[in-house]
């Protein structure tokens, strides 16, 4: 009888896992309950402090919202003259609002990504050329035309006002000097694109409502509309001598890259800031020590992509971007609301 009781006790002991098992199990269950209670308290605190709303807002900031021409009280329009037909006939434009270029190295990343697009998708500007402008300095409607190089002036990034013919001559001389100093045929910077103008009697240019040339593709933009750290609304242009579809594809890539850059800025919340000198060196612009832009107080916003219409001189539509076929394939972290 005693032996039978001892056997049952031993079996029961082994069934529950030996000495201390029940106590360990109790501690584990207690720890899980405590963790659960702790998580509930943290969620409650976040709700009460509004942190949960900030997390939702962060997700919303990754949206691309398309603003149609019909919804825009003052849409930007680009008129195209017949003179570009034999020079560089294709252009696509877009307005992007809500870009945050101020925190940390956000502007540096933006300029670097534009350079990379020029090298890769744009095939060193032979397939297409990107130009980005501070929308605040752009006065529409714009005129995309072609003129004899001695007949128009531009204030190139980092340079004084000069006629297009003289600018090209200066760049050619600089390229020759580079070759002599480095003792090789390759050159850097804008000098690499001079051959794209070979044999052209007229040069393409984008002119604003003031009559100022703000873009001279594929060479340079104007100092008038240069991008700064405090720039948040941009006018984008893509021009090509090859095809309109290439312009649309590259504009898609540029807009999506901007969404990715904003996503990175949201997630990393950098405290440092790119110096004016570094930013200007990347964009080919001289620094202005008198300017000290303040960070935006409202934080990041969802990017709004406003449609830009390209029309001929009679007003007939040539292309509108983004249309319903543009921005069709986007990464998971970007949602396009039309």
N, C-alpha and C positions, 0 to 999 in steps of 0.2 A: 504493500500500500504506500509506504513511504517512498520506495523506489519509483513507483508510478507517478507520484506527485512531483518528485525531483525531475523525472524525464519531461513531464509537461512544462515545468518551469524552464528547463533548459531550452526546449523547443520554442517556447514563447520568447525567451531571451534572444535566440538566434533570429527569430522571425522579424523582430524589430531592429535588428542590426547591431546588437551588442551594447556594451556599456556606454552610456552617454549619448546614444543615438537619438533617443526621444528628446533629450534636452537640446541637442544640436538642431533637431528639426523644429523644435519650438522657437529656438533663437532665429532660425532662418525665416520662419513664417512671421515672426515679430518684426524682423528687419524689413521684409517685403512690405508689410503693412505700414511701417514707419516711412519707407521710401514713397509709398503711394500717397500717404498723408502730406508728406513734404512737397511732392509735385503738385497736389491740389492747392496747397497754400501758395506756392509760387505762381500758379496760373491765376489764382484769385488776386494776388498782389499786382501781377501784370495788367489784369483787367482794370483794377482800380487806379493804377498809375497811368493807364493809356498806352503802355508799351505795346500791347497787342495791336492797337490801331496803327502804331508806327510800322509794325511788321507787315500789316496789310498794305500800308501806303508804299513800303519798299517794293512790294510785288507790282503794285500799280505803276510805279515809275519805269517799269520795263516795257510798257505798252508803246506801240506805234499807232497813233490815231491819225487816220487820213482825213484831212479837211478838204472837202470838194470845193471846186470853184463856186458853185451855187450857194455854198454856206459861208463863203468868205466875202466880207464887205469891201475889201480892197485887195483882190488877188493880183499877184505880180504876173506880168505878161512879157514875153520876149518876141519881138518882131524880127523877121528874117528877110534880108534883102537878097535879090537875085545874084548879087556879085559874089556871094560865097559858094555858088554852085560848083565852080571849077577850082576852088581852093580847099575848103573844109566845110562841106555842106550840112553836116549833121550836128544838132545840138539838142540837149535835154536839160531841163532845169527843175529844181525843187527847192522849197523852203522848209527848213527843219527848225522847229522851236523847242526850247527846253533843254538844250545841251548844256552840261555843266563842265566847263573847262578850267575852273579855278583851283579845285583842291589838288594838293600834291603835284604829281607830274601828269595830270590829266591832259593839259595842252600838249605836252611833249609826246604823249602816247598818240594823240590825235594827229599831230603833224607826221610822226613816224609811220603811222598806219597809212596815211595818204601817200607818203613816199613809197611804201611797200606796194600799194596798189598800182602806182605808176610803174614800178619795176616789173611786177608780175602780170596782172590782168591787162594792164594798159600796154604791155610789151615795150617798156621804156618809151612811152608816149607815142609810139608808132601807130598803135591801134586806136588810142583815145587819150585825151588829156583831161584831168580833173582840175577844177578851180573852186576854191571855197572863199566866201566873202562874209564879212560882218554885215548882216542884213540892215542894221541901223544906219550904215553908211551908203546903202544902195538906194538910188532914186529911180523908180520905174515910171513909165515902161522902158524896157531895155531894147536896144537895137543891135542885132548880130549882123555884121556886114564885113566887107573886105575893101581895103583901100590901098592905094600906092604907099609904100613905106615912108616916102618923104612927105606924105600928106596928113599924118596923124602923130600925135604925141602921147606919151604915157609916163607916169611917174612909177617906174618899176620898183619892186620891193628892194629897199636898201639903197636906192639910187635917186639921183635928181631927175627932174623932168627932161625928157629927151625924145627926139623923133625916132620912130621905129627903125628907120634906116641907119641912124647913127648908133642906136643901141646894138643892132646886129653887128655893125662894124666894130664897136668896142668889144663885144663878146668874142668876135673872131680874132682880134688882136690878143685878147687875154688867153684864148685857147692856144694860140701859137706860142705865147710866152710860157704857158704850162708845159707844152711839149718840149720846149728847149730846156726848161729847168729840170724836168723829170726824165728827159732823154728817152721819151717813149711817145707813141702815137695817141694813146688814150688820154682823154680829158675828163674833168669832173664838173658837177654842177650844171648850170644852164647850158654850158658850152656843148654838152653832149647832144643837144636837140637842134642845133643850128642847121644840120643837114636836112631837117624836115622842111625847111623853107627854100631849099635849093630850087631854082628855076621858077619861083613864084613871082609874078609881076605885082600881085596884090597880096597883102597880109590880112588874115582874119583878125577881127577885134570885136569886143563887146562894149557898147557905148551906153552910158546912163542918160537920164532925162536932162542932166546938166550939160551934156555934150562931152563928158569926160570918159576916156577909155579906161575901163576897170579890169579888162582882161585882154591879153595878147597871146592866145594859144598858138602853138604849144610851148611858148617861152616863159611868160611870167604873168603875175597879177599886178594890180595897182596898189600902191601904198595907201590909197584912199580907203580901200575896203579890207585892209589886212585884218586877220583874226587876232584877237587879244585874249588874255586870260579871262576877262570879264564878259567876253562874247557868249551869249546864250542862244541867239537866233541867227541862223546862217542861211545864205543863199548859195546853193550848190549848182555848178554847171559841169556838164560833160560834153566835150566836143570830139568829133571824129571825122576823118576823111574817108573812112571805110564803110560804116553802115550805121543806121539808126538803132538797130538792135544791140549793137555793141555798146552804144551810149546807155541804153536802158539797163542792160545787164550790169554794167559797171556802176551805174547809179544805185541799183539794187544792192550791190556789194558794199558801196560806200555807206548807205543808210543803215544797213544791218550792222556794219562795223561800228557805226556811231552808237547804236543800241547796245552793243556788246561793251563798248568803252564806258557807257553810262552804268551798265550793270557792274562792271569792275569797280567803278568809283563808289557806287552804293555799298558794295560788299566790303571794301577795304577801308573806307573812311579815313583817307590819308590826312595827316595834319600838316605835313611840310608843303612847300609850294615851289614850283619851278620859278627860277629867277627870270626877270624880264630879259636879261642878256642871253640866257640859255634859250628861251623861247624864240627870241628874235633871231638868234644864230641858226636855229632849225628852220625857220621860215624865210630866212634871207632878209630879215628886217632889222634895222638898227634899233637899239633900245632907247627908250625915253625915260630918263630917271625921274622926271616930274610926275609921271603917271604911277599911281599906286592903287590899283583897283581893289575894291572891297569885295569879300565873298558875298554871294547871294544869300539873303536872309531866309528866303522861302524854301531853300533846299532844292533837291532835284524834282523834276516834274516828268510826267509821261511825255515822250517825244511826240510832237505833232508834226506830221508831214503834210504841208499844204501843196495842193496841186498848182503847177505852173503851166500855163498854156503857151505853146510856141505857134505863132501864126505868121502868114505872109503879110506883105504890106497892104493887101486888101482886106485883111482880117480873117481869111480862111484858115481853119485849124490845120496844122501840120502834125502836131503831137501834143498830148497832155500827159504829164507824169505827176504822181503815179496813177495809172489807169487800173482797171480791175484785173488786168493780166500781170501787172507789176507786183513785186513783193509777194509772189505766190508761194515761194518756198522759204520758210523762216525757221531758225533754230528753236528748240523747245522753250527757251527762256524769253522769247519774244512773241507777243501776240499782236496781230494787226487787226485793228477795229476800223471798219469802213462805214 
